[in-house]
Amino acid sequence: MKASISFPEIENLLTEKTQQAMSFAFVNDKTVKVSYPLNLGFIKKDISANLIIKELMGSDLLLQLDAGFGSDTMLTTVLSLLKGKVPEGLIEKRPDSHLLLHLGQIEQVQSVFEKVDVTDLHVLTEGLEVEGALK
């Protein structure tokens, strides 16, 4: 069984939940480019980084942020900007610019994991695709 969600759908959901506009673009089947408009009044610039899907472990997703030399600093900054906008404990910072997303903490996603044994996650040109089998 396969299910997909488009990048515009993801962008709308995240903007609604975090009040932060972000955009997503395909890089390869395991990597998505995330862009964020930075507006500090006198500085307006798009900041971007690649999110690499490393491993799906049950309802936890291990990602790596690749933003070049400043990846770890960027990750710390992004997490501080999201503090209070995403559920506590949803995102866990790991060494070497890795993030562990506890997707099971999101009510709508948890209900999917209760019914589907999710086996893989792929990046498509237009969005994300999840593979799995009904339990």
C-alpha positions as CSV (number, residue, x, y, z in Angstrom):
1,M,0.0,0.0,0.0
2,K,1.2,3.5,-0.8
3,A,0.0,6.9,0.2
4,S,1.3,10.3,-0.7
5,I,1.1,13.9,0.4
6,S,2.1,16.8,-1.9
7,F,4.6,19.5,-0.9
8,P,1.9,22.2,-1.0
9,E,-0.2,20.2,1.5
10,I,2.8,19.8,3.8
11,E,3.7,23.5,3.4
12,N,0.1,24.6,4.3
13,L,-0.1,22.3,7.3
14,L,3.2,23.5,8.7
15,T,2.4,27.1,8.1
16,E,-0.9,26.7,9.9
17,K,0.7,24.9,12.9
18,T,3.9,26.9,13.2
19,Q,3.0,30.3,11.7
20,Q,6.3,29.9,9.8
21,A,6.3,29.8,6.0
22,M,8.4,27.0,4.5
23,S,8.8,25.5,1.1
24,F,9.9,22.1,0.0
25,A,11.5,20.8,-3.2
26,F,12.7,17.4,-4.5
27,V,16.5,16.7,-4.4
28,N,16.5,12.9,-4.6
29,D,14.4,9.9,-3.4
30,K,15.7,10.4,0.2
31,T,16.4,14.1,0.3
32,V,14.1,17.2,0.3
33,K,15.3,20.8,0.2
34,V,13.6,23.0,2.8
35,S,13.6,26.8,2.4
36,Y,12.6,29.4,4.9
37,P,12.3,33.1,4.3
38,L,14.4,35.0,6.8
39,N,13.2,38.6,7.5
40,L,15.1,40.6,10.0
41,G,13.9,44.0,8.8
42,F,17.0,45.1,6.9
43,I,17.9,41.5,5.9
44,K,15.6,39.5,3.7
45,K,17.0,36.2,2.5
46,D,15.9,32.6,1.9
47,I,17.7,30.1,4.0
48,S,17.7,26.6,2.8
49,A,19.0,23.2,3.8
50,N,18.6,19.6,2.8
51,L,16.7,17.1,5.0
52,I,18.0,13.6,4.4
53,I,15.8,10.6,5.4
54,K,18.1,8.3,7.2
55,E,15.9,5.7,8.9
56,L,12.3,5.0,9.8
57,M,12.0,3.1,13.1
58,G,8.4,2.3,13.9
59,S,6.8,5.7,14.3
60,D,10.1,7.6,14.7
61,L,11.9,9.2,11.7
62,L,15.6,9.9,11.8
63,L,16.6,12.8,9.6
64,Q,19.9,14.6,8.9
65,L,20.1,18.3,8.2
66,D,22.7,19.3,5.6
67,A,23.2,23.0,5.4
68,G,27.0,22.9,4.8
69,F,29.4,24.2,7.3
70,G,26.8,25.6,9.7
71,S,24.4,22.7,9.8
72,D,24.5,22.2,13.6
73,T,24.1,25.9,14.3
74,M,21.2,26.2,11.8
75,L,19.5,23.2,13.5
76,T,19.8,24.8,16.9
77,T,18.4,28.0,15.6
78,V,15.5,26.3,13.8
79,L,14.6,24.3,16.9
80,S,14.6,27.5,19.1
81,L,12.3,29.2,16.5
82,L,9.9,26.2,16.7
83,K,9.9,26.0,20.5
84,G,6.3,26.5,21.7
85,K,4.9,26.0,18.1
86,V,5.3,22.2,18.0
87,P,4.4,19.7,20.7
88,E,7.1,19.3,23.4
89,G,9.2,16.2,22.7
90,L,8.1,15.9,19.0
91,I,11.6,16.8,17.7
92,E,14.7,15.4,19.4
93,K,18.1,16.8,18.5
94,R,20.8,14.2,18.0
95,P,24.6,14.5,17.3
96,D,26.0,15.3,13.9
97,S,23.0,17.4,12.7
98,H,20.5,14.6,13.1
99,L,16.9,15.0,14.2
100,L,14.6,12.3,15.5
101,L,11.0,13.0,14.9
102,H,8.6,11.2,17.2
103,L,5.7,11.1,14.7
104,G,3.6,8.9,17.0
105,Q,3.1,12.0,19.2
106,I,0.9,13.6,16.4
107,E,-2.6,12.4,17.0
108,Q,-3.5,12.0,13.3
109,V,-0.3,10.3,12.4
110,Q,-0.5,7.9,15.4
111,S,-3.9,6.7,14.2
112,V,-2.2,5.8,10.9
113,F,0.6,3.9,12.7
114,E,-2.0,1.9,14.6
115,K,-3.6,0.6,11.4
116,V,-0.6,0.5,9.0
117,D,2.9,-1.1,9.4
118,V,4.8,1.7,7.7
119,T,7.9,0.3,6.0
120,D,9.4,3.2,4.0
121,L,9.3,6.9,3.1
122,H,10.3,8.3,-0.2
123,V,10.7,11.8,-1.6
124,L,8.8,12.2,-4.9
125,T,9.2,15.2,-7.3
126,E,5.8,16.5,-6.1
127,G,5.8,15.3,-2.4
128,L,6.3,12.4,0.0
129,E,5.2,8.8,-0.4
130,V,4.8,6.4,2.5
131,E,4.8,2.6,1.9
132,G,3.3,0.1,4.3
133,A,0.9,-2.8,4.8
134,L,-2.4,-2.9,6.7
135,K,-2.0,-4.6,10.1
